[in-house]
Amino acid sequence: MFRRRTPLSTIDRIRNNLFPKTGMVRAWRYHWKRLKRLNGSPHTIAIGFSIGVFASFSPFLGLHMILALIIAWLLRASIVSTLVGTTLGNPLTYPFIWFGSYGIGNILLGRNNDGPVDGDMEIGSVFPGIADASSGVFQDLLLPLFVGGTILGGIVAAVCYWFVARSIHAHQERRRNRLKSSRVMDTGTGVQA
């Protein structure tokens, strides 16, 4: 009933998911409303969302959803909320995630912050070295991103868990109260519920 007359091609669906025609804010509002309406306990939904957020801090692009789904399946979290949580990692947020993760990773590894955080290293000098694994750029770039992303992702995921769990709990309480009040009104007018 609510389907398109002409279905979108796979390329158009991918394009709409990455760059929605209605804008990113509206897409996030839609995902947020969908998240609040999921069936399940606030803990299950919030832990799923947090797993998705945590996975989006991984430096392994293309594996975020796979990593998040495996962790969610192991912890028996909500799969749908996990997928919504992975949308935190998108082309608009990746630069902030990477620079923050790289800086924190270098600090935790006791290295001098002479990389992209301070601006001393040019991006052009990084990419040729990635093809040459013996140059040490993998270790110099991926190790700080992984360590920093684990710490920063854990912190952001914990904050997201707290926020989502409270929001879902409040939404479910309001919904229960509305259903109770509508049942009381129906029984008061003689209509059986």
Secondary structure, 3 states (H helix, E strand, C coil): CCCCCCCCCHHHHHHHHHCCCCCHHHHHHHHHHHHHCCCCCHHHHHHHHHHHHHHCCCCCCCCHHHHHHHHHHHHCCCHHHHHHHHCCCCCCCHHHHHHHHHHHHHHHCCCCCCCCCCCCCCHHHHHHHHHCHHHCHHHHHHHHHHHHHHHHHHHHHHHHHHHHHHHHHHHHHHHHHHHHHHHHHHHHCCCCC
